[in-house]
Amino acid sequence: MIWDGECHFCKRWIERWREITAGKVDYVTYQKAADRFPEIPVEQFKRAVAFIEPDGETFFAAEAVYRSLRYRSSRRWLAWSYDHIPGFAAISEVAYKFIARHRSFGSAVTRLLWGEDVRPPTYFWARRWFLRALGLIYLSAFVSLWVQVEGLVGSNGVLPVSQFLPAAHEQLGPHAYSFLPTLCWFNSSDAFLHFLCGGGVVLSLLLIFEITQALCLIALFVFYLSLTIAGQIFLSFQWDILLLETGFLAIFLAPWQRLWNRNRELPVSRAALFLLKVLLFKLMVMSGVVKLTSGDDCWWNLTALDYHYWSQPLPTIFGWWADQHPEWFKHLSVAFCLAVEIIAPFFIWAPRRLRLIAAGFIIFLQAVIALTGNYCFFNLLAVALCLLLIDDAAIRGRRMATAVGDRDYNRHDRAWRLSTYVAIAVILLTLPINAWLIFTAFKPDAPWPRSLAFVYRNLEPFRIVNGYGLFRVMTKDRREIVIEGSTDGVDWLPYEFKWKPGNVMRAPGWCAPHQPRLDWQMWFAALGTPQENPWFIRLVICLLEGKPQVARLLAENPFPQTPPRFVRATLYRYRFTTSSEHRQSGAWWKRQELGEYLRPVSLQ
């Protein structure tokens, strides 16, 4: 490849092509090589790059670029398109001539979009910190569940998994094992649930400290999937499936061995990186589009935040403060949210600086959401995915490390190549499903193609490809269930929960990334009836039986010695107080009794 050494624009792109072709093409300026090729006029060299094949065949301009890039297998489609697709060659040559005549403009655009380094980006820093962040998120998920697991699904919990799995097998027969993939089929005791949680904590720490990361990710996925199935309705949240999908895809990104020399890194799988970027794109676009296609007018007229801060399941004290803002600011915030969720994701695939701007907007949005509401580790997980948009050149303006060569790498560990092949197979399997999931966000009633529906139905139990869309329809009322117990049916004492609103004088708390799963389910129960929430009846029975494992899920047990004879539930409407109301009374909430949710019941 012969190019103009006095052209700064050319110099930048030659560096990119030199790295892409990886030593298979020699690059030299015409100032040094013109004498070797007297048959080519110097004016021709000044107008366009020239590419000379080993047999002497010569190409110029856009065709020269495509022919040179053909020496990299992933770029061969460019030369093929030039030769076979009508109009591709003509458009390429016109574009090339325009840039060649306006090199200073092209150089300015290049600096604006890429900065000083236009070489193919490397992601060693992103991989390292993404995997550490994922380990931290797994750690928080397992620790959070560990302190609740007995009360939720233990043998004396609200929904014992030891009863759930036999009942499922009785209904589904052998199909139960594939519909409900969990290690708890082998053992559903409380001790085994603790083993899964404790094992997850240890594996998370190993992942954080970069010890056998790929194997840790495999085990973490299996453990958390097992607990998600065992957790039933208590682990049916979107961040649970997002963690599983992210953790599964991260298996193919993780190195299969650790190099102690920080200046040498195992290659970053482009296939795995692509899969995780698709996940971030899908998460954001679907979350935004479903709001506009749900039929809820509050997203179109920008009034969603008039309700959100006080109607969300577990608001924080910052949520109370945000609710005091004027309506115009709330409406502007809704527009900003929709723009970030729908527009910013498309810049995931853009040049460096646009990609970094998109990452910045997404991270800012997640930070604001996390400040005003408790959404477990969801926001942390979205931010972790954004780390994969930051290439090494963006961190310090230079490469962070050098990948070991293929031969040297394969001599030490061939698992990387196998992992890449499997990642490519996952792309072929899941990309059509992901595309259709995104399409259904735009067309919710669109029927699934039969073949895709079959594949998706079989993959769905494993949570490795999922649809997303939080707050598709905004809740415009806040109903809270207050559970009370009595020993005589006359005097009633309330059960206070740790995090959900109860006492109006208690300020909203901040518990994320911990998720109090019983508190969350109480928010959903208030949207329906006890008959629509059988687990709620089980909760009442546990309180009547005085089970300590369930009582520990609550902030306060008013019957520590002897369980109550009767339990009832009353429904209230809650709403944040205004600033003036809070100054006068000190209350953070105001409430209005709506009536009976569950009439007084006893074990009899």
ZILIN-V991536 format. One record per pair of residues at least 12 apart in sequence whose C-alpha atoms are under 6 Angstrom apart, sorted by the first residue. I is the first residue (numbers start at 1). J is the second residue. Records with the same first field share a line. If there is no record, write none. Layout:
I->J + J
This chain:
1->27 + 50 + 51
2->28 + 29 + 30 + 49 + 50
3->29 + 30 + 49
4->29 + 30
5->29
9->107
16->118 + 119
21->71 + 72
48->61
49->61
50->64
51->64
62->93 + 96
66->78 + 79
67->79
113->351 + 353
114->351 + 352 + 353
121->391
122->391 + 392
123->391 + 392
125->392
126->387 + 388
130->384
132->208
135->204 + 207 + 208
138->204
139->201 + 204
142->197 + 200
144->514
146->197
151->549 + 550
154->190
157->550
158->538 + 539
161->230
162->188
179->461
182->226
183->226
196->223
200->220
203->216
214->251 + 254 + 256
217->251
234->517
239->378
241->463
245->464
252->272 + 419
253->269 + 272
263->401
264->401 + 402 + 403
265->403
266->403 + 404
267->403
271->423 + 424
272->423
281->345
283->468
284->341
285->341 + 342
286->438 + 441 + 468 + 469
287->469 + 470
288->338 + 341 + 342
289->441
290->441 + 472
291->472
294->472
296->473
302->331 + 334
303->331
305->330
307->476
309->323
310->576
311->478
313->523
314->374
315->373
316->372 + 373 + 508 + 509 + 510
317->508
318->372
319->372
344->358
359->386
363->383
366->379
374->512
376->512 + 513 + 514 + 515
377->513
437->467
478->573 + 574
479->526 + 572 + 573
480->526 + 571 + 572
481->570 + 571
482->569 + 570
483->495 + 568 + 569
484->567 + 568
485->564 + 566 + 567
486->564 + 566
487->564 + 565
496->555 + 556
497->554 + 555
498->554 + 555
500->519
504->587 + 588 + 589
505->587 + 588
507->588
544->563 + 564
546->563
565->602
566->600 + 601 + 602
567->600 + 601
568->598 + 599 + 600
569->597 + 598
570->595 + 596 + 597
571->594 + 595 + 596 + 597
572->592 + 593 + 594
573->591 + 592
574->590 + 591
575->589 + 590
576->589
577->589 + 590
